[in-house]
C-alpha cells in the first residue's frame, strides 16, 4: 500500500512547489536540446535558466532556491554592530 500512496504524496508536494515557484515568477518547462536530450528548465524573465536532466532534481533545486530566497537577515536594535 505504501508504494501506491508515496508517489501521490510526492506529486502533491511537487504541485505545491510548482505553485510556490509560480508565485515567485518561475515556470518549469521541458525542452529538447539540439542533441535530442530532454531537459527541465526554470524560466523567469531574462534571468539565467538553470537546466536539469531530471524533473526531480529541478524540483529539489527550486525548493532550495525558495528557502534561500525567503530568508530574512536578522536585525537587532541592541548589541554590537558591524560598521
C-alpha positions in Angstrom: 0.0 0.0 0.0 2.9 2.4 0.7 4.1 2.2 -2.8 0.7 3.5 -4.0 0.5 6.4 -1.6 4.1 7.7 -1.8 4.1 8.7 -5.5 0.8 10.5 -4.9 2.2 12.4 -1.9 5.3 13.2 -3.9 3.2 14.6 -6.8 1.1 16.7 -4.5 4.3 18.1 -2.9 5.6 18.8 -6.5 2.4 20.7 -7.3 2.7 22.8 -4.2 6.3 23.6 -5.0 5.3 24.5 -8.6 2.7 26.8 -7.3 5.2 28.5 -4.9 7.6 28.9 -7.7 4.9 30.4 -9.9 4.2 32.9 -7.1 7.9 34.0 -7.4 7.5 34.3 -11.2 9.1 30.9 -12.2 7.7 28.3 -14.5 9.2 24.8 -15.2 9.3 23.7 -18.8 10.7 20.6 -20.5 12.6 21.3 -23.7 14.6 19.2 -26.1 18.2 20.1 -26.8 19.8 20.0 -30.2 21.2 16.6 -29.3 17.7 15.2 -28.7 18.1 15.2 -24.9 15.0 16.3 -22.8 15.9 18.7 -20.1 13.9 20.7 -17.5 14.4 24.4 -17.3 13.3 27.0 -14.8 12.2 30.3 -16.5 11.7 33.7 -15.0 12.1 36.8 -17.3 15.5 37.3 -18.8 17.3 35.6 -15.9 19.7 32.7 -16.4 17.8 29.5 -16.9 19.2 26.6 -14.9 18.7 23.2 -16.7 18.3 19.8 -15.2 18.2 16.3 -16.8 15.7 15.0 -14.2 12.5 16.8 -13.1 13.1 15.6 -9.6 16.4 17.4 -9.4 14.9 20.6 -10.9 12.2 20.5 -8.2 14.8 20.0 -5.5 16.8 22.9 -6.8 13.8 25.2 -6.7 12.9 24.0 -3.2 16.4 25.0 -2.0 16.2 28.3 -4.0 12.9 29.3 -2.4 14.3 28.5 1.0 17.3 30.7 0.4 15.2 33.5 -1.2 12.8 33.6 1.8 15.5 34.0 4.4 15.4 37.5 6.1 18.5 38.9 7.7 18.3 39.1 11.5 18.2 42.7 12.7 18.6 43.8 16.3 18.4 47.2 18.0 20.8 46.1 20.8 24.3 44.8 21.0 27.4 45.5 18.9 27.0 46.3 15.2 29.5 45.9 12.4 30.4 49.0 10.5 
